[in-house]
Amino acid sequence: MTKVLVVLEFAYGKLIGVTKECLTAVKGLGVETIGVILGHNIDELALEATKYGISKVFKVDDPQFEGVNILFHTRTVEAIIKQENPNIVVAGASLYAQEMMPRLAARFNDAIFASVKSLKIDADKIEAIHPLFEEKLFVKMEGDLNKLNFVTILRGNNPEVEPDASLTGEVINFSPVVDTKDQREHFIEEKMAKVSVDITKAKLLVSGGRGVGTKEKFSIIFDTAKALGGEVAASRAAVDAGWVPHDHEVGQTGSTVNPDIYIACGISGAIQHLVGMRNSKTIIAVNTDEEAPILEIAHFAIIGDLHAVLPELTKHV
Ligand SMILES: Cc1cc2nc3c(=O)[nH]c(=O)nc-3n(C[C@H](O)[C@H](O)[C@H](O)COP(=O)(O)OP(=O)(O)OC[C@H]3O[C@@H](n4cnc5c(N)ncnc54)[C@H](O)[C@@H]3O)c2cc1C
């Protein structure tokens, strides 16, 4: 049976979203899933991971793994790969994995499929889709499952795996493999950025763009989101104008979102915006311009001034 090793990444005592998305992607492959988690005081996290369908979780718990020394982590994951011989090693396309996975691929002299949207297994082949040019072009890549393959999966393409309390798995203590010549960096401290909202989790987003007009007028977006029970999102133009903080931004330099409903108000639909919201289940555009590019992907459109349309909408809630 094909064996997949998932590198489990966490922050502030929780597995991060992209790791949970990787676990959903791997679950759909019908493979044996094992995992590795590296850090300090991570008993609960390792146990939690067994509730996500991982049969064996290798726990590397050591004070030297407090914070991230990527070279220590890499050397230890290398040792687990040598011991377990997986066909595929998967991680989220995070900064952590982007440092670790190419190093591992180079050490094993095997293939890496970096920043892919989806992953499939077909007989003895692995197939991955990598988007290019803000998803204008998709590259299909194939690898040999009889060899080792490294894969990093982009955020926002799979739902996060849900825990299943009835699942059981084994937690195995694995000794860290530390080489003092790897000690090139020292962890100093970890600081949480102040985030006012997590728009990636919202089911309904009311998103405002330059067409809203001014910072004062942007309150209409907050009022509409509140009335509809959603959160506020924005285009970069609205963020750059200082109408709303950056954690509301959707797109290439903002967040990738896939809510049930995305209402784009006064947003033209530049490609850098679309890449962050095009997977929303229902897209509603409110725009004065019936030729705005956002209409090409919108399921519904209201052609008109958002300052007239949105109050009409909330009147009926
Ligand atoms: C490297 C790079 C990265 C970028 N990353 C991002 C990103 O992550 N996210 C992002 O959003 N952008 C990003 N951009 C910017 C992007 O290219 C666009 O400039 C930006 O998305 C435009 O924002 P907008 O749609 O709000 O404004 P505009 O393009 O100016 O569109 C305003 C829209 O409002 C409509 N409108 C005007 N008045 C009204 C009204 N009263 N009622 C209804 N509609 C009205 C207009 O018809 C128009 O369609 C990036 C650009 C670069 C170069």
Ligand as a Chemical Component Dictionary entry (heavy atoms), coordinates in Angstrom:
data_LIG
# 
_chem_comp.id                   LIG 
_chem_comp.type                 NON-POLYMER 
_chem_comp.pdbx_formal_charge   0 
_chem_comp.three_letter_code    LIG 
# 
loop_
_chem_comp_atom.comp_id 
_chem_comp_atom.atom_id 
_chem_comp_atom.alt_atom_id 
_chem_comp_atom.type_symbol 
_chem_comp_atom.charge 
_chem_comp_atom.model_Cartn_x 
_chem_comp_atom.model_Cartn_y 
_chem_comp_atom.model_Cartn_z 
_chem_comp_atom.pdbx_ordinal 
LIG C1  C1  C 0 1.919   42.380 -7.266  1  
LIG C2  C2  C 0 0.496   42.796 -7.045  2  
LIG C3  C3  C 0 -0.238  42.159 -6.072  3  
LIG C4  C4  C 0 -1.561  42.542 -5.852  4  
LIG N1  N1  N 0 -2.292  41.887 -4.904  5  
LIG C5  C5  C 0 -3.589  42.192 -4.740  6  
LIG C6  C6  C 0 -4.394  41.497 -3.793  7  
LIG O1  O1  O 0 -3.928  40.618 -3.046  8  
LIG N2  N2  N 0 -5.698  41.830 -3.706  9  
LIG C7  C7  C 0 -6.279  42.798 -4.481  10 
LIG O2  O2  O 0 -7.479  43.044 -4.336  11 
LIG N3  N3  N 0 -5.531  43.477 -5.370  12 
LIG C8  C8  C 0 -4.211  43.217 -5.504  13 
LIG N4  N4  N 0 -3.471  43.939 -6.394  14 
LIG C9  C9  C 0 -4.072  45.127 -7.012  15 
LIG C10 C10 C 0 -4.957  44.804 -8.200  16 
LIG O3  O3  O 0 -4.177  44.738 -9.367  17 
LIG C11 C11 C 0 -6.036  45.893 -8.378  18 
LIG O4  O4  O 0 -5.397  47.147 -8.531  19 
LIG C12 C12 C 0 -7.016  45.980 -7.224  20 
LIG O5  O5  O 0 -7.537  44.707 -6.921  21 
LIG C13 C13 C 0 -8.167  46.899 -7.639  22 
LIG O6  O6  O 0 -9.035  47.032 -6.548  23 
LIG P1  P1  P 0 -10.554 47.405 -6.788  24 
LIG O7  O7  O 0 -11.215 46.371 -7.617  25 
LIG O8  O8  O 0 -11.129 47.711 -5.457  26 
LIG O9  O9  O 0 -10.450 48.811 -7.551  27 
LIG P2  P2  P 0 -10.732 49.180 -9.071  28 
LIG O10 O10 O 0 -10.022 48.284 -10.000 29 
LIG O11 O11 O 0 -10.473 50.638 -9.187  30 
LIG O12 O12 O 0 -12.289 48.883 -9.253  31 
LIG C14 C14 C 0 -13.300 49.644 -8.676  32 
LIG C15 C15 C 0 -14.634 49.092 -9.178  33 
LIG O13 O13 O 0 -15.677 49.737 -8.494  34 
LIG C16 C16 C 0 -16.733 49.991 -9.405  35 
LIG N5  N5  N 0 -17.507 51.091 -8.850  36 
LIG C17 C17 C 0 -17.143 52.416 -8.761  37 
LIG N6  N6  N 0 -18.092 53.100 -8.101  38 
LIG C18 C18 C 0 -19.052 52.213 -7.760  39 
LIG C19 C19 C 0 -20.283 52.302 -7.042  40 
LIG N7  N7  N 0 -20.684 53.465 -6.524  41 
LIG N8  N8  N 0 -21.032 51.185 -6.887  42 
LIG C20 C20 C 0 -20.632 49.994 -7.400  43 
LIG N9  N9  N 0 -19.471 49.840 -8.090  44 
LIG C21 C21 C 0 -18.698 50.941 -8.245  45 
LIG C22 C22 C 0 -16.029 50.286 -10.707 46 
LIG O14 O14 O 0 -16.892 50.059 -11.822 47 
LIG C23 C23 C 0 -14.872 49.305 -10.664 48 
LIG O15 O15 O 0 -15.227 48.067 -11.265 49 
LIG C24 C24 C 0 -2.148  43.582 -6.630  50 
LIG C25 C25 C 0 -1.391  44.212 -7.616  51 
LIG C26 C26 C 0 -0.086  43.824 -7.819  52 
LIG C27 C27 C 0 0.699   44.520 -8.891  53 
# 
loop_
_chem_comp_bond.comp_id 
_chem_comp_bond.atom_id_1 
_chem_comp_bond.atom_id_2 
_chem_comp_bond.value_order 
_chem_comp_bond.pdbx_ordinal 
LIG C1  C2  SING 1  
LIG C2  C3  SING 2  
LIG C2  C26 DOUB 3  
LIG C3  C4  DOUB 4  
LIG C4  N1  SING 5  
LIG C4  C24 SING 6  
LIG N1  C5  DOUB 7  
LIG C5  C6  SING 8  
LIG C5  C8  SING 9  
LIG C6  O1  DOUB 10 
LIG C6  N2  SING 11 
LIG N2  C7  SING 12 
LIG C7  O2  DOUB 13 
LIG C7  N3  SING 14 
LIG N3  C8  DOUB 15 
LIG C8  N4  SING 16 
LIG N4  C9  SING 17 
LIG N4  C24 SING 18 
LIG C9  C10 SING 19 
LIG C10 O3  SING 20 
LIG C10 C11 SING 21 
LIG C11 O4  SING 22 
LIG C11 C12 SING 23 
LIG C12 O5  SING 24 
LIG C12 C13 SING 25 
LIG C13 O6  SING 26 
LIG O6  P1  SING 27 
LIG P1  O7  DOUB 28 
LIG P1  O8  SING 29 
LIG P1  O9  SING 30 
LIG O9  P2  SING 31 
LIG P2  O10 DOUB 32 
LIG P2  O11 SING 33 
LIG P2  O12 SING 34 
LIG O12 C14 SING 35 
LIG C14 C15 SING 36 
LIG C15 O13 SING 37 
LIG C15 C23 SING 38 
LIG O13 C16 SING 39 
LIG C16 N5  SING 40 
LIG C16 C22 SING 41 
LIG N5  C17 SING 42 
LIG N5  C21 SING 43 
LIG C17 N6  DOUB 44 
LIG N6  C18 SING 45 
LIG C18 C19 SING 46 
LIG C18 C21 DOUB 47 
LIG C19 N7  SING 48 
LIG C19 N8  DOUB 49 
LIG N8  C20 SING 50 
LIG C20 N9  DOUB 51 
LIG N9  C21 SING 52 
LIG C22 O14 SING 53 
LIG C22 C23 SING 54 
LIG C23 O15 SING 55 
LIG C24 C25 DOUB 56 
LIG C25 C26 SING 57 
LIG C26 C27 SING 58 
# 
